[in-house]
């Protein structure tokens, strides 16, 4: 399983808007993509609601895992961006 840990770039963390953008992208892949913060159970990246339950604030470390390396790279890249700036 491919894995990458990144820092949340969105100014107010992974709230509704960034979570929706990430979930929409994750839904483009057939593979399961999981997100987790240290010490917490991983959640499905294709669910905006589950992403919000992570409580990941700006600067938090989030680990992206999947059997699909391309999916890991795409989702990790979104998490690192300030998705509120768009």
Number of C-alpha atoms within 10 A of each C-alpha: 8 14 17 15 18 17 19 24 22 22 16 15 24 28 20 13 15 24 24 19 17 24 21 15 16 23 16 10 13 9 12 15 25 21 25 20 17 11 6 9 10 19 20 19 26 23 16 22 16 16 25 19 12 20 13 20 18 17 15 17 18 22 19 27 25 19 14 16 15 12 23 23 16 14 23 23 15 19 26 18 16 17 20 14 7 5
